[in-house]
């Protein structure tokens, strides 16, 4: 899940994983995965506030599938630089 609020000045990123994702090890892994996917596309994104929420199935998906889903969410929110 992804939330985006445009802002002219800077990037602000928040990554959240609830206990539904799993224990602390699983939550930290989910946050690391989301952070890695997000940072790879940071050069093409508009400045603003981003909140990424990890869902329980993120640890079950393959790396490429998670990357595609994040790309679709960013595209849906029109967060890419034109």
BELGIMO-V661123 format. One record per residue. RES is the residue in one letter. NEAR is the number of other ideal C-beta (glycine too) atoms within 10 Angstrom. Layout:
# BELGIMO-V661123
<<RES | NEAR> <RES | NEAR>>
This chain:
# BELGIMO-V661123
<<X | 9> <X | 17> <X | 14> <X | 18> <X | 11> <X | 11> <X | 13> <X | 7> <X | 7> <X | 8> <X | 13> <X | 12> <X | 14> <X | 10> <X | 16> <X | 15> <X | 24> <X | 12> <X | 10> <X | 9> <X | 21> <X | 17> <X | 8> <X | 10> <X | 8> <X | 16> <X | 18> <X | 13> <X | 16> <X | 25> <X | 17> <X | 12> <X | 21> <X | 21> <X | 13> <X | 12> <X | 19> <X | 19> <X | 10> <X | 12> <X | 14> <X | 10> <X | 7> <X | 11> <X | 16> <X | 17> <X | 14> <X | 18> <X | 14> <X | 22> <X | 14> <X | 23> <X | 16> <X | 22> <X | 15> <X | 14> <X | 10> <X | 22> <X | 16> <X | 9> <X | 14> <X | 8> <X | 10> <X | 8> <X | 11> <X | 19> <X | 17> <X | 13> <X | 15> <X | 18> <X | 15> <X | 11> <X | 15> <X | 20> <X | 10> <X | 10> <X | 17> <X | 10> <X | 19> <X | 12> <X | 8> <X | 4>>
